[in-house]
Amino acid sequence: MPAIVLVGAQWGDEGKGKATDLMGSAVDYVVKFNGGNNAGHTVVIEGPDGSREKYALHLLPSGILSPNVVPVIGNGVVIDLSVLFQELDGLNARGVDTSRLLISANAHVIAPYNRTLDKVTERFLGARKIGTTGRGIGPTYADKMNRVGIRVQDLFDPHILQQKAEAALSFKNQVLVKIYNTRAADAARVVEELLSYAERLRPMVADTSLLLEEALKAGKNVLLEAGQATLLDVDHGTYPFVTSSSATAGGACTGSGIPPTRVSRVIAVMKAYTTRVGEGPFPTELFDDLGETLRKVGHEYGTTTGRPRRCGWVDTVIGRYATRINGVTDFVVTKLDVLTGLDTVPICVAYDVDGVRHDEMPVNQSDFHHATPIFEELPGWWEDITGCRRFEDLPENAQAYVLRLEELIGARVSAIGVGPGRHEIIERHPLLD
């Protein structure tokens, strides 16, 4: 069976967890292939009595909430072990079975000194700050590329772990003390903390690349789930205001150990409007009451950080970019219901940069920073759409909005979110054949 990749098409927080949940009953494995606990998924599950349970997942794949799915943390993820076990304990306390979780032996571990470096570096940058969450993600990926990182498998060899911690800190302590005027980290304490997790971690650790290949050969469905999103990808995002990993479809292969020839479909998730957390350019951002309305109605606050998200109109220039970079075959458009009640709904179709029209993403980051959106105004709708389960049930103006989005982004819209619940969605085309 082929693998399926699920990515975000904007700056994150698009609702990828809901898309994963939509396919949950037909998917056998869900693999998180990048990022760490610097972003999260919110999934709302409806009980048989109509009650709703909200789950905020930060490090774990959202497939962990589906009882028949094997959730996998791939080699491309960086893991804060304290967060991992806090999250597992929280789910266990709510009756969620987490015993199926598998973790790649090659995934890197966030050491305590990486969290410290992340925070002091951001403070040092001042006005030039990136907007990092301060959770040690970037410094851990930097260690990985500098070949001084600590991997999950190292926790099972205390001698190797000690050597790696000492080697890393021989340089990092110079930076902490002499540049940032911060206390040096103690290698022995670092090792002690990490080793305290080893025995609980051991049963979860596996050669996940091999297991996933065997699963595909056995005819299982494997979903590769991105953290963050296309515009936050370290190579293809709005650099330097990006994350430190590969959040696009290409990263799914390197972050999971699955070859690209195994991927048959790429599903991208985008909101019916646009949000962003942190610093960086955002052409369609709203600074008026409409922006605040989108934030309040859409509950636009970070799952992991709680930070209010910047809000703006949908941007089909970045939608087309996401289609091209990822090879998107299907889009899931979420939160269409948030736009209900607006007289008109603008769609950004292009940019104006110093009098020059750009229908595609400007190659120069400075041009993107100074881009002014060119809008197309569509009529809004006032009807409540949360009960709609077929595309034909939507008001005509809502249908027209979706069809225009589909035309502009260059790939079919296969599913539409019309409310926060897991069943409040319209499936126009099957996401799994």
Rosetta blueprint (number, residue, H / E / L):
1 M L
2 P L
3 A E
4 I E
5 V E
6 L E
7 V E
8 G E
9 A L
10 Q L
11 W L
12 G L
13 D L
14 E L
15 G L
16 K H
17 G H
18 K H
19 A H
20 T H
21 D H
22 L H
23 M H
24 G H
25 S H
26 A H
27 V L
28 D L
29 Y E
30 V E
31 V E
32 K E
33 F L
34 N L
35 G E
36 G L
37 N L
38 N L
39 A L
40 G L
41 H E
42 T E
43 V E
44 V E
45 I E
46 E E
47 G L
48 P L
49 D L
50 G L
51 S L
52 R E
53 E E
54 K E
55 Y E
56 A E
57 L E
58 H L
59 L L
60 L L
61 P L
62 S H
63 G H
64 I H
65 L H
66 S L
67 P L
68 N L
69 V L
70 V E
71 P E
72 V E
73 I E
74 G L
75 N L
76 G L
77 V E
78 V E
79 I E
80 D L
81 L H
82 S H
83 V H
84 L H
85 F H
86 Q H
87 E H
88 L H
89 D H
90 G H
91 L H
92 N H
93 A H
94 R L
95 G L
96 V L
97 D L
98 T L
99 S L
100 R L
101 L L
102 L E
103 I E
104 S E
105 A L
106 N L
107 A L
108 H E
109 V E
110 I L
111 A L
112 P H
113 Y H
114 N H
115 R H
116 T H
117 L H
118 D H
119 K H
120 V H
121 T H
122 E H
123 R H
124 F H
125 L H
126 G H
127 A H
128 R H
129 K L
130 I L
131 G L
132 T L
133 T L
134 G L
135 R L
136 G L
137 I H
138 G H
139 P H
140 T H
141 Y H
142 A H
143 D H
144 K H
145 M H
146 N H
147 R L
148 V L
149 G L
150 I L
151 R E
152 V H
153 Q H
154 D H
155 L H
156 F H
157 D L
158 P H
159 H H
160 I H
161 L H
162 Q H
163 Q H
164 K H
165 A H
166 E H
167 A H
168 A H
169 L H
170 S H
171 F H
172 K H
173 N H
174 Q H
175 V H
176 L H
177 V H
178 K H
179 I H
180 Y L
181 N L
182 T L
183 R L
184 A L
185 A L
186 D L
187 A H
188 A H
189 R H
190 V H
191 V H
192 E H
193 E H
194 L H
195 L H
196 S L
197 Y L
198 A H
199 E H
200 R H
201 L H
202 R H
203 P H
204 M H
205 V E
206 A E
207 D L
208 T H
209 S H
210 L H
211 L H
212 L H
213 E H
214 E H
215 A H
216 L H
217 K H
218 A L
219 G L
220 K L
221 N L
222 V E
223 L E
224 L E
225 E E
226 A L
227 G L
228 Q L
229 A L
230 T H
231 L H
232 L H
233 D L
234 V L
235 D L
236 H L
237 G L
238 T L
239 Y L
240 P L
241 F L
242 V L
243 T L
244 S L
245 S L
246 S L
247 A L
248 T L
249 A H
250 G H
251 G H
252 A H
253 C H
254 T H
255 G L
256 S L
257 G L
258 I L
259 P L
260 P H
261 T H
262 R H
263 V E
264 S E
265 R E
266 V E
267 I E
268 A E
269 V E
270 M E
271 K E
272 A L
273 Y L
274 T E
275 T E
276 R E
277 V L
278 G L
279 E L
280 G L
281 P L
282 F L
283 P L
284 T L
285 E E
286 L L
287 F L
288 D L
289 D H
290 L H
291 G H
292 E H
293 T H
294 L H
295 R H
296 K H
297 V H
298 G L
299 H L
300 E L
301 Y E
302 G L
303 T L
304 T L
305 T L
306 G L
307 R L
308 P E
309 R L
310 R E
311 C E
312 G E
313 W L
314 V E
315 D E
316 T H
317 V H
318 I H
319 G H
320 R H
321 Y H
322 A H
323 T H
324 R H
325 I H
326 N H
327 G L
328 V L
329 T L
330 D E
331 F E
332 V E
333 V E
334 T E
335 K L
336 L H
337 D H
338 V H
339 L H
340 T L
341 G L
342 L L
343 D L
344 T E
345 V E
346 P E
347 I E
348 C E
349 V E
350 A E
351 Y E
352 D E
353 V E
354 D L
355 G L
356 V E
357 R E
358 H E
359 D L
360 E L
361 M L
362 P L
363 V L
364 N L
365 Q H
366 S H
367 D H
368 F H
369 H H
370 H L
371 A L
372 T E
373 P E
374 I E
375 F E
376 E E
377 E E
378 L E
379 P E
380 G L
381 W L
382 W L
383 E L
384 D L
385 I L
386 T L
387 G L
388 C L
389 R L
390 R L
391 F H
392 E H
393 D H
394 L L
395 P L
396 E H
397 N H
398 A H
399 Q H
400 A H
401 Y H
402 V H
403 L H
404 R H
405 L H
406 E H
407 E H
408 L H
409 I H
410 G L
411 A L
412 R E
413 V E
414 S E
415 A E
416 I E
417 G E
418 V L
419 G L
420 P L
421 G L
422 R L
423 H L
424 E L
425 I E
426 I E
427 E E
428 R L
429 H L
430 P L
431 L L
432 L L
433 D L
